[in-house]
């Protein structure tokens, strides 16, 4: 079984375990996108939020972080990851090839959106995404905090994501206008 996990969203800044190793990594054939409706962690059934997912996109590549699960903690960490990430069946857990920044090639667990699931919403405009993210709140807090934390941590790692940065600015303007 693989012990690597690909972090592209909140796992980058809140993996909820201490990785034995953290390495910048690239996953080819997928893009990071706010394409999954969140009815648990960052929204509710009544007012869904949006969370990031890996969405298949042949000519794309997603940069993130490969996290190595400590061998002694593998069973517990995998159970906790599955409880967190597979709270609904909107994600599929897949083992995919990752290119690590240090030149290694590894197989890693990755959570990929199921495009046939009712929570998939890959065709929303950035404006619609911003409106949803600005107002939604779920069991783990405001949707906007999830966006801002992810964008800030990716930036700190030197991972450019122009769409995420644009969306962060749009949400900040909406929130600031509501407070004004």
Order of alpha helices (4+ residues) and beta strands (2+ residues): beta-alpha-beta-beta-alpha-beta-beta-alpha-beta-beta-alpha-alpha
